[in-house]
Amino acid sequence: MTIETMTREFRYDSVRLPDPSPKLSIDEVRTAFSATYPEIATAVVTGPEAIGNKLVYHFAKAIGVKG
């Protein structure tokens, strides 16, 4: 039996984003990526979903009404 560590991967739309640091929480990762993708700051995070040897988290745009 072998133990394999699963790495995290983040996805936003069709973009795959690498894990900036395994030590960061999901909220800290969101903050880090929001500098490049401002929409991520208010995005909903879903996951993790196990795909192969990765834990995949998805950032989905928050849908709201301006007014």
PQR file of N, CA, C, O and H, with PARSE charges and radii, in Angstrom:
ATOM      1  N   MET A   1       0.847  -1.164   0.000 -0.4000 1.5000
ATOM      2  CA  MET A   1       0.000   0.000   0.000 -0.0000 2.0000
ATOM      3  C   MET A   1       0.897   1.233   0.000  0.5500 1.7000
ATOM      4  O   MET A   1       1.862   1.318   0.760 -0.5500 1.4000
ATOM      5  N   THR A   2       0.566   2.168  -0.852 -0.4000 1.5000
ATOM      6  CA  THR A   2       1.310   3.426  -0.885 -0.0000 2.0000
ATOM      7  C   THR A   2       0.357   4.562  -0.549  0.5500 1.7000
ATOM      8  O   THR A   2      -0.827   4.532  -0.886 -0.5500 1.4000
ATOM      9  H   THR A   2      -0.218   2.099  -1.469  0.4000 1.0000
ATOM     10  N   ILE A   3       0.901   5.548   0.115 -0.4000 1.5000
ATOM     11  CA  ILE A   3       0.131   6.738   0.457 -0.0000 2.0000
ATOM     12  C   ILE A   3       0.584   7.862  -0.450  0.5500 1.7000
ATOM     13  O   ILE A   3       1.771   8.181  -0.520 -0.5500 1.4000
ATOM     14  H   ILE A   3       1.863   5.572   0.389  0.4000 1.0000
ATOM     15  N   GLU A   4      -0.365   8.454  -1.138 -0.4000 1.5000
ATOM     16  CA  GLU A   4      -0.055   9.537  -2.064 -0.0000 2.0000
ATOM     17  C   GLU A   4      -0.756  10.806  -1.591  0.5500 1.7000
ATOM     18  O   GLU A   4      -1.955  10.796  -1.312 -0.5500 1.4000
ATOM     19  H   GLU A   4      -1.329   8.195  -1.081  0.4000 1.0000
ATOM     20  N   THR A   5      -0.009  11.882  -1.504 -0.4000 1.5000
ATOM     21  CA  THR A   5      -0.578  13.156  -1.100 -0.0000 2.0000
ATOM     22  C   THR A   5      -1.278  13.789  -2.291  0.5500 1.7000
ATOM     23  O   THR A   5      -0.729  13.863  -3.390 -0.5500 1.4000
ATOM     24  H   THR A   5       0.965  11.890  -1.730  0.4000 1.0000
ATOM     25  N   MET A   6      -2.493  14.241  -2.051 -0.4000 1.5000
ATOM     26  CA  MET A   6      -3.245  14.885  -3.127 -0.0000 2.0000
ATOM     27  C   MET A   6      -2.927  16.379  -3.127  0.5500 1.7000
ATOM     28  O   MET A   6      -2.926  17.025  -2.079 -0.5500 1.4000
ATOM     29  H   MET A   6      -2.940  14.180  -1.158  0.4000 1.0000
ATOM     30  N   THR A   7      -2.661  16.913  -4.304 -0.4000 1.5000
ATOM     31  CA  THR A   7      -2.383  18.337  -4.433 -0.0000 2.0000
ATOM     32  C   THR A   7      -3.683  19.071  -4.720  0.5500 1.7000
ATOM     33  O   THR A   7      -4.642  18.487  -5.226 -0.5500 1.4000
ATOM     34  H   THR A   7      -2.662  16.388  -5.155  0.4000 1.0000
ATOM     35  N   ARG A   8      -3.704  20.346  -4.395 -0.4000 1.5000
ATOM     36  CA  ARG A   8      -4.891  21.157  -4.656 -0.0000 2.0000
ATOM     37  C   ARG A   8      -4.727  21.876  -5.984  0.5500 1.7000
ATOM     38  O   ARG A   8      -3.626  22.266  -6.376 -0.5500 1.4000
ATOM     39  H   ARG A   8      -2.925  20.820  -3.984  0.4000 1.0000
ATOM     40  N   GLU A   9      -5.845  22.038  -6.658 -0.4000 1.5000
ATOM     41  CA  GLU A   9      -5.887  22.822  -7.889 -0.0000 2.0000
ATOM     42  C   GLU A   9      -7.147  23.670  -7.824  0.5500 1.7000
ATOM     43  O   GLU A   9      -8.180  23.230  -7.318 -0.5500 1.4000
ATOM     44  H   GLU A   9      -6.739  21.721  -6.340  0.4000 1.0000
ATOM     45  N   PHE A  10      -7.054  24.866  -8.329 -0.4000 1.5000
ATOM     46  CA  PHE A  10      -8.186  25.790  -8.317 -0.0000 2.0000
ATOM     47  C   PHE A  10      -8.555  26.110  -9.745  0.5500 1.7000
ATOM     48  O   PHE A  10      -7.685  26.261 -10.603 -0.5500 1.4000
ATOM     49  H   PHE A  10      -6.215  25.223  -8.740  0.4000 1.0000
ATOM     50  N   ARG A  11      -9.861  26.213 -10.003 -0.4000 1.5000
ATOM     51  CA  ARG A  11     -10.317  26.519 -11.354 -0.0000 2.0000
ATOM     52  C   ARG A  11     -11.280  27.691 -11.318  0.5500 1.7000
ATOM     53  O   ARG A  11     -12.154  27.797 -10.458 -0.5500 1.4000
ATOM     54  H   ARG A  11     -10.568  26.090  -9.307  0.4000 1.0000
ATOM     55  N   TYR A  12     -11.078  28.564 -12.290 -0.4000 1.5000
ATOM     56  CA  TYR A  12     -11.948  29.724 -12.442 -0.0000 2.0000
ATOM     57  C   TYR A  12     -12.288  29.826 -13.912  0.5500 1.7000
ATOM     58  O   TYR A  12     -11.397  30.015 -14.740 -0.5500 1.4000
ATOM     59  H   TYR A  12     -10.368  28.478 -12.989  0.4000 1.0000
ATOM     60  N   ASP A  13     -13.557  29.707 -14.252 -0.4000 1.5000
ATOM     61  CA  ASP A  13     -14.011  29.572 -15.645 -0.0000 2.0000
ATOM     62  C   ASP A  13     -13.282  28.378 -16.246  0.5500 1.7000
ATOM     63  O   ASP A  13     -13.432  27.268 -15.734 -0.5500 1.4000
ATOM     64  H   ASP A  13     -14.281  29.554 -13.579  0.4000 1.0000
ATOM     65  N   SER A  14     -12.520  28.550 -17.281 -0.4000 1.5000
ATOM     66  CA  SER A  14     -11.784  27.437 -17.878 -0.0000 2.0000
ATOM     67  C   SER A  14     -10.295  27.498 -17.549  0.5500 1.7000
ATOM     68  O   SER A  14      -9.497  26.781 -18.152 -0.5500 1.4000
ATOM     69  H   SER A  14     -12.399  29.452 -17.696  0.4000 1.0000
ATOM     70  N   VAL A  15      -9.918  28.352 -16.593 -0.4000 1.5000
ATOM     71  CA  VAL A  15      -8.519  28.542 -16.233 -0.0000 2.0000
ATOM     72  C   VAL A  15      -8.167  27.657 -15.038  0.5500 1.7000
ATOM     73  O   VAL A  15      -8.868  27.655 -14.026 -0.5500 1.4000
ATOM     74  H   VAL A  15     -10.566  28.935 -16.104  0.4000 1.0000
ATOM     75  N   ARG A  16      -7.086  26.916 -15.168 -0.4000 1.5000
ATOM     76  CA  ARG A  16      -6.580  26.102 -14.065 -0.0000 2.0000
ATOM     77  C   ARG A  16      -5.528  26.919 -13.335  0.5500 1.7000
ATOM     78  O   ARG A  16      -4.563  27.393 -13.934 -0.5500 1.4000
ATOM     79  H   ARG A  16      -6.517  26.917 -15.990  0.4000 1.0000
ATOM     80  N   LEU A  17      -5.728  27.075 -12.040 -0.4000 1.5000
ATOM     81  CA  LEU A  17      -4.819  27.881 -11.228 -0.0000 2.0000
ATOM     82  C   LEU A  17      -4.078  26.969 -10.258  0.5500 1.7000
ATOM     83  O   LEU A  17      -4.714  26.208  -9.528 -0.5500 1.4000
ATOM     84  H   LEU A  17      -6.512  26.689 -11.553  0.4000 1.0000
ATOM     85  N   PRO A  18      -2.749  27.028 -10.236 -0.5600 1.5000
ATOM     86  CA  PRO A  18      -1.994  26.173  -9.324  0.2800 2.0000
ATOM     87  C   PRO A  18      -2.146  26.661  -7.884  0.5500 1.7000
ATOM     88  O   PRO A  18      -2.481  27.819  -7.634 -0.5500 1.4000
ATOM     89  N   ASP A  19      -1.895  25.765  -6.962 -0.4000 1.5000
ATOM     90  CA  ASP A  19      -1.955  26.105  -5.547 -0.0000 2.0000
ATOM     91  C   ASP A  19      -0.754  26.981  -5.202  0.5500 1.7000
ATOM     92  O   ASP A  19       0.383  26.530  -5.339 -0.5500 1.4000
ATOM     93  H   ASP A  19      -1.622  24.824  -7.165  0.4000 1.0000
ATOM     94  N   PRO A  20      -0.973  28.231  -4.754 -0.5600 1.5000
ATOM     95  CA  PRO A  20       0.161  29.097  -4.434  0.2800 2.0000
ATOM     96  C   PRO A  20       0.969  28.586  -3.251  0.5500 1.7000
ATOM     97  O   PRO A  20       2.181  28.795  -3.196 -0.5500 1.4000
ATOM     98  N   SER A  21       0.318  27.921  -2.307 -0.4000 1.5000
ATOM     99  CA  SER A  21       0.998  27.329  -1.160 -0.0000 2.0000
ATOM    100  C   SER A  21       0.034  26.404  -0.441  0.5500 1.7000
ATOM    101  O   SER A  21      -1.076  26.816  -0.103 -0.5500 1.4000
ATOM    102  H   SER A  21      -0.667  27.751  -2.352  0.4000 1.0000
ATOM    103  N   PRO A  22       0.432  25.167  -0.202 -0.5600 1.5000
ATOM    104  CA  PRO A  22      -0.441  24.238   0.504  0.2800 2.0000
ATOM    105  C   PRO A  22      -0.757  24.681   1.934  0.5500 1.7000
ATOM    106  O   PRO A  22      -1.709  24.193   2.543 -0.5500 1.4000
ATOM    107  N   LYS A  23       0.030  25.594   2.458 -0.4000 1.5000
ATOM    108  CA  LYS A  23      -0.175  26.084   3.823 -0.0000 2.0000
ATOM    109  C   LYS A  23      -1.299  27.108   3.925  0.5500 1.7000
ATOM    110  O   LYS A  23      -1.786  27.386   5.021 -0.5500 1.4000
ATOM    111  H   LYS A  23       0.803  25.991   1.964  0.4000 1.0000
ATOM    112  N   LEU A  24      -1.717  27.674   2.788 -0.4000 1.5000
ATOM    113  CA  LEU A  24      -2.753  28.702   2.791 -0.0000 2.0000
ATOM    114  C   LEU A  24      -4.145  28.076   2.894  0.5500 1.7000
ATOM    115  O   LEU A  24      -4.404  27.009   2.338 -0.5500 1.4000
ATOM    116  H   LEU A  24      -1.322  27.449   1.897  0.4000 1.0000
ATOM    117  N   SER A  25      -5.027  28.757   3.611 -0.4000 1.5000
ATOM    118  CA  SER A  25      -6.423  28.325   3.662 -0.0000 2.0000
ATOM    119  C   SER A  25      -7.087  28.686   2.333  0.5500 1.7000
ATOM    120  O   SER A  25      -6.511  29.410   1.521 -0.5500 1.4000
ATOM    121  H   SER A  25      -4.816  29.623   4.063  0.4000 1.0000
ATOM    122  N   ILE A  26      -8.285  28.185   2.121 -0.4000 1.5000
ATOM    123  CA  ILE A  26      -9.014  28.471   0.884 -0.0000 2.0000
ATOM    124  C   ILE A  26      -9.285  29.975   0.765  0.5500 1.7000
ATOM    125  O   ILE A  26      -9.179  30.537  -0.325 -0.5500 1.4000
ATOM    126  H   ILE A  26      -8.753  27.597   2.781  0.4000 1.0000
ATOM    127  N   ASP A  27      -9.633  30.629   1.882 -0.4000 1.5000
ATOM    128  CA  ASP A  27      -9.873  32.078   1.846 -0.0000 2.0000
ATOM    129  C   ASP A  27      -8.601  32.852   1.522  0.5500 1.7000
ATOM    130  O   ASP A  27      -8.652  33.864   0.824 -0.5500 1.4000
ATOM    131  H   ASP A  27      -9.719  30.173   2.767  0.4000 1.0000
ATOM    132  N   GLU A  28      -7.466  32.386   2.020 -0.4000 1.5000
ATOM    133  CA  GLU A  28      -6.194  33.052   1.714 -0.0000 2.0000
ATOM    134  C   GLU A  28      -5.828  32.860   0.246  0.5500 1.7000
ATOM    135  O   GLU A  28      -5.271  33.765  -0.376 -0.5500 1.4000
ATOM    136  H   GLU A  28      -7.425  31.563   2.587  0.4000 1.0000
ATOM    137  N   VAL A  29      -6.133  31.698  -0.309 -0.4000 1.5000
ATOM    138  CA  VAL A  29      -5.891  31.454  -1.740 -0.0000 2.0000
ATOM    139  C   VAL A  29      -6.787  32.374  -2.563  0.5500 1.7000
ATOM    140  O   VAL A  29      -6.343  32.943  -3.560 -0.5500 1.4000
ATOM    141  H   VAL A  29      -6.585  30.963   0.196  0.4000 1.0000
ATOM    142  N   ARG A  30      -8.044  32.522  -2.153 -0.4000 1.5000
ATOM    143  CA  ARG A  30      -8.972  33.422  -2.854 -0.0000 2.0000
ATOM    144  C   ARG A  30      -8.413  34.839  -2.861  0.5500 1.7000
ATOM    145  O   ARG A  30      -8.442  35.508  -3.894 -0.5500 1.4000
ATOM    146  H   ARG A  30      -8.405  32.060  -1.343  0.4000 1.0000
ATOM    147  N   THR A  31      -7.913  35.297  -1.740 -0.4000 1.5000
ATOM    148  CA  THR A  31      -7.338  36.639  -1.648 -0.0000 2.0000
ATOM    149  C   THR A  31      -6.127  36.780  -2.569  0.5500 1.7000
ATOM    150  O   THR A  31      -5.964  37.804  -3.232 -0.5500 1.4000
ATOM    151  H   THR A  31      -7.890  34.753  -0.901  0.4000 1.0000
ATOM    152  N   ALA A  32      -5.292  35.764  -2.610 -0.4000 1.5000
ATOM    153  CA  ALA A  32      -4.094  35.804  -3.463 -0.0000 2.0000
ATOM    154  C   ALA A  32      -4.471  35.900  -4.942  0.5500 1.7000
ATOM    155  O   ALA A  32      -3.873  36.680  -5.683 -0.5500 1.4000
ATOM    156  H   ALA A  32      -5.425  34.932  -2.072  0.4000 1.0000
ATOM    157  N   PHE A  33      -5.450  35.120  -5.371 -0.4000 1.5000
ATOM    158  CA  PHE A  33      -5.842  35.135  -6.782 -0.0000 2.0000
ATOM    159  C   PHE A  33      -6.698  36.342  -7.137  0.5500 1.7000
ATOM    160  O   PHE A  33      -6.799  36.689  -8.314 -0.5500 1.4000
ATOM    161  H   PHE A  33      -5.935  34.486  -4.769  0.4000 1.0000
ATOM    162  N   SER A  34      -7.312  36.989  -6.163 -0.4000 1.5000
ATOM    163  CA  SER A  34      -8.169  38.138  -6.476 -0.0000 2.0000
ATOM    164  C   SER A  34      -7.365  39.340  -6.961  0.5500 1.7000
ATOM    165  O   SER A  34      -7.933  40.270  -7.533 -0.5500 1.4000
ATOM    166  H   SER A  34      -7.230  36.707  -5.207  0.4000 1.0000
ATOM    167  N   ALA A  35      -6.056  39.334  -6.743 -0.4000 1.5000
ATOM    168  CA  ALA A  35      -5.216  40.405  -7.285 -0.0000 2.0000
ATOM    169  C   ALA A  35      -5.176  40.325  -8.810  0.5500 1.7000
ATOM    170  O   ALA A  35      -5.138  41.351  -9.489 -0.5500 1.4000
ATOM    171  H   ALA A  35      -5.594  38.579  -6.278  0.4000 1.0000
ATOM    172  N   THR A  36      -5.184  39.102  -9.345 -0.4000 1.5000
ATOM    173  CA  THR A  36      -5.158  38.895 -10.788 -0.0000 2.0000
ATOM    174  C   THR A  36      -6.562  38.804 -11.380  0.5500 1.7000
ATOM    175  O   THR A  36      -6.824  39.308 -12.472 -0.5500 1.4000
ATOM    176  H   THR A  36      -5.214  38.268  -8.794  0.4000 1.0000
ATOM    177  N   TYR A  37      -7.452  38.159 -10.645 -0.4000 1.5000
ATOM    178  CA  TYR A  37      -8.842  37.962 -11.073 -0.0000 2.0000
ATOM    179  C   TYR A  37      -9.762  38.585 -10.029  0.5500 1.7000
ATOM    180  O   TYR A  37     -10.180  37.881  -9.109 -0.5500 1.4000
ATOM    181  H   TYR A  37      -7.239  37.750  -9.758  0.4000 1.0000
ATOM    182  N   PRO A  38     -10.098  39.871 -10.125 -0.5600 1.5000
ATOM    183  CA  PRO A  38     -10.891  40.558  -9.102  0.2800 2.0000
ATOM    184  C   PRO A  38     -12.241  39.911  -8.806  0.5500 1.7000
ATOM    185  O   PRO A  38     -12.751  40.038  -7.693 -0.5500 1.4000
ATOM    186  N   GLU A  39     -12.826  39.221  -9.781 -0.4000 1.5000
ATOM    187  CA  GLU A  39     -14.124  38.585  -9.571 -0.0000 2.0000
ATOM    188  C   GLU A  39     -14.066  37.471  -8.544  0.5500 1.7000
ATOM    189  O   GLU A  39     -15.084  37.120  -7.947 -0.5500 1.4000
ATOM    190  H   GLU A  39     -12.411  39.118 -10.685  0.4000 1.0000
ATOM    191  N   ILE A  40     -12.881  36.912  -8.334 -0.4000 1.5000
ATOM    192  CA  ILE A  40     -12.719  35.818  -7.372 -0.0000 2.0000
ATOM    193  C   ILE A  40     -12.964  36.293  -5.945  0.5500 1.7000
ATOM    194  O   ILE A  40     -13.324  35.493  -5.081 -0.5500 1.4000
ATOM    195  H   ILE A  40     -12.055  37.197  -8.819  0.4000 1.0000
ATOM    196  N   ALA A  41     -12.774  37.575  -5.690 -0.4000 1.5000
ATOM    197  CA  ALA A  41     -12.957  38.103  -4.329 -0.0000 2.0000
ATOM    198  C   ALA A  41     -14.370  37.848  -3.810  0.5500 1.7000
ATOM    199  O   ALA A  41     -14.564  37.668  -2.608 -0.5500 1.4000
ATOM    200  H   ALA A  41     -12.482  38.225  -6.392  0.4000 1.0000
ATOM    201  N   THR A  42     -15.355  37.830  -4.703 -0.4000 1.5000
ATOM    202  CA  THR A  42     -16.742  37.598  -4.284 -0.0000 2.0000
ATOM    203  C   THR A  42     -17.281  36.271  -4.797  0.5500 1.7000
ATOM    204  O   THR A  42     -18.478  36.005  -4.689 -0.5500 1.4000
ATOM    205  H   THR A  42     -15.197  37.975  -5.680  0.4000 1.0000
ATOM    206  N   ALA A  43     -16.415  35.442  -5.348 -0.4000 1.5000
ATOM    207  CA  ALA A  43     -16.849  34.177  -5.935 -0.0000 2.0000
ATOM    208  C   ALA A  43     -17.224  33.162  -4.855  0.5500 1.7000
ATOM    209  O   ALA A  43     -16.748  33.218  -3.721 -0.5500 1.4000
ATOM    210  H   ALA A  43     -15.443  35.659  -5.435  0.4000 1.0000
ATOM    211  N   VAL A  44     -18.077  32.254  -5.245 -0.4000 1.5000
ATOM    212  CA  VAL A  44     -18.455  31.134  -4.391 -0.0000 2.0000
ATOM    213  C   VAL A  44     -17.471  30.010  -4.659  0.5500 1.7000
ATOM    214  O   VAL A  44     -17.166  29.706  -5.812 -0.5500 1.4000
ATOM    215  H   VAL A  44     -18.463  32.208  -6.166  0.4000 1.0000
ATOM    216  N   VAL A  45     -16.970  29.387  -3.585 -0.4000 1.5000
ATOM    217  CA  VAL A  45     -16.028  28.282  -3.729 -0.0000 2.0000
ATOM    218  C   VAL A  45     -16.779  26.974  -3.526  0.5500 1.7000
ATOM    219  O   VAL A  45     -17.483  26.796  -2.532 -0.5500 1.4000
ATOM    220  H   VAL A  45     -17.218  29.633  -2.648  0.4000 1.0000
ATOM    221  N   THR A  46     -16.620  26.060  -4.479 -0.4000 1.5000
ATOM    222  CA  THR A  46     -17.193  24.733  -4.329 -0.0000 2.0000
ATOM    223  C   THR A  46     -16.078  23.703  -4.370  0.5500 1.7000
ATOM    224  O   THR A  46     -15.035  23.925  -4.985 -0.5500 1.4000
ATOM    225  H   THR A  46     -16.048  26.205  -5.286  0.4000 1.0000
ATOM    226  N   GLY A  47     -16.300  22.599  -3.723 -0.4000 1.5000
ATOM    227  CA  GLY A  47     -15.298  21.541  -3.706 -0.0000 2.0000
ATOM    228  C   GLY A  47     -14.826  21.275  -2.307  0.5500 1.7000
ATOM    229  O   GLY A  47     -15.334  21.869  -1.356 -0.5500 1.4000
ATOM    230  H   GLY A  47     -17.146  22.418  -3.223  0.4000 1.0000
ATOM    231  N   PRO A  48     -13.896  20.422  -2.168 -0.5600 1.5000
ATOM    232  CA  PRO A  48     -13.056  19.857  -3.225  0.2800 2.0000
ATOM    233  C   PRO A  48     -13.708  18.658  -3.903  0.5500 1.7000
ATOM    234  O   PRO A  48     -14.532  17.948  -3.327 -0.5500 1.4000
ATOM    235  N   GLU A  49     -13.302  18.472  -5.137 -0.4000 1.5000
ATOM    236  CA  GLU A  49     -13.719  17.328  -5.931 -0.0000 2.0000
ATOM    237  C   GLU A  49     -12.447  16.550  -6.254  0.5500 1.7000
ATOM    238  O   GLU A  49     -11.497  17.111  -6.801 -0.5500 1.4000
ATOM    239  H   GLU A  49     -12.633  19.049  -5.605  0.4000 1.0000
ATOM    240  N   ALA A  50     -12.424  15.280  -5.923 -0.4000 1.5000
ATOM    241  CA  ALA A  50     -11.235  14.458  -6.176 -0.0000 2.0000
ATOM    242  C   ALA A  50     -11.216  14.047  -7.640  0.5500 1.7000
ATOM    243  O   ALA A  50     -12.090  13.321  -8.112 -0.5500 1.4000
ATOM    244  H   ALA A  50     -13.196  14.824  -5.478  0.4000 1.0000
ATOM    245  N   ILE A  51     -10.197  14.530  -8.351 -0.4000 1.5000
ATOM    246  CA  ILE A  51     -10.002  14.179  -9.760 -0.0000 2.0000
ATOM    247  C   ILE A  51      -8.566  13.674  -9.893  0.5500 1.7000
ATOM    248  O   ILE A  51      -7.612  14.446  -9.800 -0.5500 1.4000
ATOM    249  H   ILE A  51      -9.486  15.120  -7.968  0.4000 1.0000
ATOM    250  N   GLY A  52      -8.432  12.389 -10.109 -0.4000 1.5000
ATOM    251  CA  GLY A  52      -7.095  11.802 -10.163 -0.0000 2.0000
ATOM    252  C   GLY A  52      -6.411  11.956  -8.817  0.5500 1.7000
ATOM    253  O   GLY A  52      -6.952  11.545  -7.790 -0.5500 1.4000
ATOM    254  H   GLY A  52      -9.207  11.761 -10.184  0.4000 1.0000
ATOM    255  N   ASN A  53      -5.230  12.542  -8.820 -0.4000 1.5000
ATOM    256  CA  ASN A  53      -4.503  12.767  -7.569 -0.0000 2.0000
ATOM    257  C   ASN A  53      -4.596  14.222  -7.116  0.5500 1.7000
ATOM    258  O   ASN A  53      -3.723  14.707  -6.397 -0.5500 1.4000
ATOM    259  H   ASN A  53      -4.791  12.875  -9.654  0.4000 1.0000
ATOM    260  N   LYS A  54      -5.657  14.922  -7.538 -0.4000 1.5000
ATOM    261  CA  LYS A  54      -5.827  16.330  -7.183 -0.0000 2.0000
ATOM    262  C   LYS A  54      -7.155  16.561  -6.490  0.5500 1.7000
ATOM    263  O   LYS A  54      -8.144  15.880  -6.763 -0.5500 1.4000
ATOM    264  H   LYS A  54      -6.366  14.528  -8.123  0.4000 1.0000
ATOM    265  N   LEU A  55      -7.162  17.522  -5.598 -0.4000 1.5000
ATOM    266  CA  LEU A  55      -8.394  18.028  -5.005 -0.0000 2.0000
ATOM    267  C   LEU A  55      -8.699  19.330  -5.730  0.5500 1.7000
ATOM    268  O   LEU A  55      -7.948  20.297  -5.607 -0.5500 1.4000
ATOM    269  H   LEU A  55      -6.358  18.075  -5.377  0.4000 1.0000
ATOM    270  N   VAL A  56      -9.783  19.364  -6.475 -0.4000 1.5000
ATOM    271  CA  VAL A  56     -10.090  20.510  -7.330 -0.0000 2.0000
ATOM    272  C   VAL A  56     -11.183  21.359  -6.681  0.5500 1.7000
ATOM    273  O   VAL A  56     -12.257  20.866  -6.335 -0.5500 1.4000
ATOM    274  H   VAL A  56     -10.393  18.578  -6.574  0.4000 1.0000
ATOM    275  N   TYR A  57     -10.880  22.636  -6.529 -0.4000 1.5000
ATOM    276  CA  TYR A  57     -11.828  23.626  -6.021 -0.0000 2.0000
ATOM    277  C   TYR A  57     -12.224  24.521  -7.184  0.5500 1.7000
ATOM    278  O   TYR A  57     -11.388  24.865  -8.019 -0.5500 1.4000
ATOM    279  H   TYR A  57     -10.008  23.037  -6.810  0.4000 1.0000
ATOM    280  N   HIS A  58     -13.497  24.899  -7.242 -0.4000 1.5000
ATOM    281  CA  HIS A  58     -13.990  25.756  -8.311 -0.0000 2.0000
ATOM    282  C   HIS A  58     -14.434  27.099  -7.738  0.5500 1.7000
ATOM    283  O   HIS A  58     -15.149  27.159  -6.738 -0.5500 1.4000
ATOM    284  H   HIS A  58     -14.177  24.619  -6.564  0.4000 1.0000
ATOM    285  N   PHE A  59     -13.997  28.169  -8.389 -0.4000 1.5000
ATOM    286  CA  PHE A  59     -14.472  29.512  -8.072 -0.0000 2.0000
ATOM    287  C   PHE A  59     -15.572  29.836  -9.074  0.5500 1.7000
ATOM    288  O   PHE A  59     -15.337  29.833 -10.283 -0.5500 1.4000
ATOM    289  H   PHE A  59     -13.416  28.120  -9.201  0.4000 1.0000
ATOM    290  N   ALA A  60     -16.768  30.115  -8.574 -0.4000 1.5000
ATOM    291  CA  ALA A  60     -17.891  30.467  -9.452 -0.0000 2.0000
ATOM    292  C   ALA A  60     -18.300  31.896  -9.165  0.5500 1.7000
ATOM    293  O   ALA A  60     -18.414  32.293  -8.005 -0.5500 1.4000
ATOM    294  H   ALA A  60     -16.959  30.117  -7.593  0.4000 1.0000
ATOM    295  N   LYS A  61     -18.520  32.668 -10.212 -0.4000 1.5000
ATOM    296  CA  LYS A  61     -18.922  34.065 -10.055 -0.0000 2.0000
ATOM    297  C   LYS A  61     -20.192  34.156  -9.241  0.5500 1.7000
ATOM    298  O   LYS A  61     -21.138  33.399  -9.458 -0.5500 1.4000
ATOM    299  H   LYS A  61     -18.427  32.345 -11.154  0.4000 1.0000
ATOM    300  N   ALA A  62     -20.209  35.081  -8.307 -0.4000 1.5000
ATOM    301  CA  ALA A  62     -21.410  35.328  -7.529 -0.0000 2.0000
ATOM    302  C   ALA A  62     -22.388  36.105  -8.402  0.5500 1.7000
ATOM    303  O   ALA A  62     -22.029  37.116  -9.006 -0.5500 1.4000
ATOM    304  H   ALA A  62     -19.440  35.696  -8.130  0.4000 1.0000
ATOM    305  N   ILE A  63     -23.603  35.634  -8.463 -0.4000 1.5000
ATOM    306  CA  ILE A  63     -24.610  36.287  -9.288 -0.0000 2.0000
ATOM    307  C   ILE A  63     -25.476  37.142  -8.382  0.5500 1.7000
ATOM    308  O   ILE A  63     -26.043  36.659  -7.401 -0.5500 1.4000
ATOM    309  H   ILE A  63     -23.895  34.813  -7.973  0.4000 1.0000
ATOM    310  N   GLY A  64     -25.566  38.384  -8.714 -0.4000 1.5000
ATOM    311  CA  GLY A  64     -26.344  39.295  -7.909 -0.0000 2.0000
ATOM    312  C   GLY A  64     -27.031  40.340  -8.776  0.5500 1.7000
ATOM    313  O   GLY A  64     -26.854  40.386  -9.993 -0.5500 1.4000
ATOM    314  H   GLY A  64     -25.105  38.776  -9.510  0.4000 1.0000
ATOM    315  N   VAL A  65     -27.803  41.159  -8.124 -0.4000 1.5000
ATOM    316  CA  VAL A  65     -28.538  42.202  -8.829 -0.0000 2.0000
ATOM    317  C   VAL A  65     -28.011  43.550  -8.382  0.5500 1.7000
ATOM    318  O   VAL A  65     -27.965  43.846  -7.188 -0.5500 1.4000
ATOM    319  H   VAL A  65     -27.947  41.122  -7.135  0.4000 1.0000
ATOM    320  N   LYS A  66     -27.617  44.356  -9.339 -0.4000 1.5000
ATOM    321  CA  LYS A  66     -27.202  45.724  -8.991 -0.0000 2.0000
ATOM    322  C   LYS A  66     -28.453  46.564  -8.840  0.5500 1.7000
ATOM    323  O   LYS A  66     -29.460  46.359  -9.517 -0.5500 1.4000
ATOM    324  H   LYS A  66     -27.654  44.115 -10.309  0.4000 1.0000
ATOM    325  N   GLY A  67     -28.354  47.502  -7.943 -0.4000 1.5000
ATOM    326  CA  GLY A  67     -29.547  48.313  -7.846 -0.0000 2.0000
ATOM    327  C   GLY A  67     -29.457  49.234  -6.763  0.5500 1.7000
ATOM    328  O   GLY A  67     -30.387  50.007  -6.531 -0.5500 1.4000
ATOM    329  H   GLY A  67     -27.536  47.669  -7.393  0.4000 1.0000
TER
END
